[in-house]
Amino acid sequence: VPGGNTATAAQAQAANTLRNPFDAAKTMDRNIVPSQLNTTYTFENYVEGDCNRLARSAGLAVANKPGTTAFNPLMVYGGV
């Protein structure tokens, strides 16, 4: 940019070349490995209580918008 701020021009060029990591996840082939998920475990039959309300909310947020929530991957640990 003639007569302009070179730092601003460099930042603009860097912004055009940087990619959002979540965009790359959208283009990945998701059928590489067959799903290991148990199809009987759904949010429709999940029993919510005071002790697991936070876990359900976090899981539902990740399921509704995978790749965009701050806590993805989500790990929930507890006794069975």
Secondary structure, DSSP 8 states (H G I E B T S, - for coil): -TTS-HHHHHHHHHHHH---HHHHHHHS-TTSS-----TT--SSS----TTTHHHHHHHHHHHHSTTTSTT-S-------
